[in-house]
Every structure is written in structure tokens, then in C-alpha cells.
Amino acid sequence: MRHWTREEIQRIGYQVVDLIAEHLTQLPDKPVFRPVPLDLQKEFQSAPAPVTGASPDQILREFHDTIAPFPFGNGHPRFRGGVNSPPSVTGIFGDALAAAMNPSCAGGNHAAIYVERQVTSWFRDMLGLPAEAKGLLVSGGSMATLTALGVARHVKSGIDVRTDGLRGAVHPFAFYLSSETHGCVRKAIELLGFGSGAIRTIPAGSDYRMYVDALDAALADDRARHVTPIAVIASAGTTNTGAIDDLDAIGEICRRHDAWLHVDAAYGGPAVLAGDYAQRLRGLGAADSVALDPHKWLFVPVEAGLVYVRDAEMMRSAFSLVPPYLRTDGSTTGVGGPTWFSEFGFQQTRGFRALKVWMAMKEFGLDGYKAAIEENIALAAYLADRVRSSPDFELTAPPGLSVVCFRLPGRSLDDEEAIAALNRAVLERLQLGGEAFLSSTELRGRFTLRACIVNYRSTRRDIDRMLEAVRTISQEVV
């Protein structure tokens, strides 16, 4: 085992910082994306585990030569794929400092616990949730959704799920989501034992928002047939188009039909800070549970997800395995400290995720986040205007938040399959060419290009270069 002196930690640490600085500052001058070469892929897959240890200098050289040159691409200002933001610099440092402390954050009376409690209270207030709501840091939106719907099952099923599972159910159950709901919701419903057959898919309109009248009718019909509604999943910013469901109307329907309201705000939740969206997102405060990902539009290094449940005691009841007589009493002087986070979710061993979130929040502040988010939204509007004004492109959905869906119309092509083939070919060349990076999706059965702007370094010049690259490649393909 290597003996690390203070001087050695500093020497290697400076090299690590140099690598971080080189990566972050040189990104704009490098290709957005480069696939890992085939020979390097084979080396990664075939190299045996090391028998003898290497020096830190050797390890860092190997990182520099074989790993750093092939990033995912999301730190680049012309990356528009998925909902993947660049990390804030202080968030990177926060990750390193948290790893150095390496606490278990199940609970206890140590600093990491109070940092997480502070962070969750900040975002609870930002979303407009009541003081009694409970927040928990998790890996991301998928685990947040699974956690929230686990509580919904506990509260709304009408049976003792923890003891008897779903075997004791007299009536079938149902969940309600739109055709635009994120796929993690179906995964959660299946993992919770309900099966995908319990899903009622509510249609979305031309604006890709859930039809509230159809939701109301589906709930009423199920109640009449003695089907037990568990939860409605609304979206505060869909991944496909950035659409925001009518949270106020859906909340009222859920209350009337006694259904749990979960809001997927993993991507769009931070837009509550933006002037144009604050009113449309006020319904977040009335939800029974909310998912929010700081590692998306708040520029925190992954993984950093949040789940909130309005009724903290029900959340604890759904997950806690500590008998009442052994539960901590919230002592501020003992070793146990406040009620443990592990009583409110599935994980027992939990990492110090809160520090990077805390440091990023300290760096940006709410005003800084507001400015960055509003700038991203303005860039999306600029992109949409450029698409509308060009005969080379067409919008395929109303722009929402910072998402713009568009495509090459292929005016000389007369069938959808040929247009899709053109756009697929252009997208592949664009992604592998390195000038810019878009993702794709299907809307109403039509293949489309998709740009999502969640980068505080992006400018109008980056938008222009991306569009010019798409136009140039399309001419080459045609």
C-alpha cells in the first residue's frame, strides 16, 4: 500500500487540477464528440486486471492519453443532445472534497447531514412546497420517480403493501401518464409490481401537453369500474419537446378523484426561476411528490437528483425499517443526530452528494441560475426563429423551455420514409463530424432532430455554427 505524504498528495493533486483545467478550457477548440477508436475499445475490453500497482504519474498519463480525449461531449458549448449540461467548476471541486471526506450519509450528527438538509430546504422553497415536505438526494430522475411512486403505492393502494405485497388487492390499480411521459415512469411502475398493464396513456395535444379532459374522464371511468387510481404523472418539461402540462388543472383533478400527483420536473423544474415560466410552474407546490435533477439544468456534476414528498411521515412509513422505539429523537448533541435520511428512501449507504450541489448553489446563487436559465431559453427562441426563417428547415413541434425540434423537410422528397432517411444520415454525419451534436426523437411518428440547450457557456454564435453544419452536411448528403 502506497504511503501518501502531504507533499505527494499536493504534487499529484496539482497534476489532476491541471488535467481538469486543460479539459474545461480547451473544449471549445476541440470536436464536440469523437468515438473511441476500435483498437482502444478492444484494449479496454481485453486488458486483464493489473497485478502490480502503477505509479500515480503513470495512471494520470494513461488517463490523459486514453480517456480524456474521448468525452461524452456535454461540456462543449455546441452539444445539444439529451438533457446533459456541463459541470460547474465549483461542483467539480465539491465532488473531490466530498470524496476526500467520504462520509456515509445515511444519517448521524456530522456536517454532511446538515449540508444535505440545507440543500433540500433551499430547493423545497424554490419549488413552493410546504415546510413539512421531505427532500432526499438520489442518483437522478429515475430513482426519484421510483421513490415517489413507492410512497404513492403505500398511501393510495388501500392495502398493507409492506406486509402482503399486492396480493391483498381486491380491485385492480391504475396509473395515468401522457404519451410524452419519460420512460423511467413505466420502469418504476413495473418494478413496483403493478405491471405495464396498469398504465393508462392519456393523449397529448398538438402542443404535446396532456389532455386534462381525457385525464378526468379516464379517472372517472376507472372509479366507476372499481379500479383504484394510484398516481397521475404530470410533466414540467418533457424530454422530447420541453412541454409543460397544465399542473394547476391536473392537480385539481387529482384532488377530486383522490389520486396522487407526481410531477416530473427533473429537467424543467429550475425554470420556476425564469420570469416567463414561474406562473406555469406554480403547480409544483401543490404536488404530492416532485422529481428534480440538479445535474441537468443547474450544472451540478452527475449524479445529483432530488425527490420531494409532501407528506414526510408517509414517506418515512413507506421505507423505514427502524422500530419506533429505536428511531432517533432529533438530538442535536448525540451521535445519532436528526432523523436519518435512510428512513425516507431505499438506500442505506449514501454518498455526500450534497456538497457539490451546495457549492454550485453558492457559486451561482438564485440570481445566477435565473440569468443562465433565461439565457438558455432565449437561445432556444433564437434557434426557433432561425429555423422558421430558413427554407432549409422546419419546426416539428412548438418550442418548449430550451428544447427545439426541427428537421430538414426534404422538399424534393415526397414520402415520410425518405425524409426520415435524409435526417438520419445528416444527424449521423453531424455527430461523428465533431462540429456540433444534436440528438433525435420521433414526434407523431416523424423522425426529427432535437436540440436541447442547457449550457451556460453557449452563445448565438454556437447556434449559428450548428445550423450551418447541418445545412452543409445536408447538401453533401443530397
Disulfide bonds with the S-S distance in Angstrom:
none
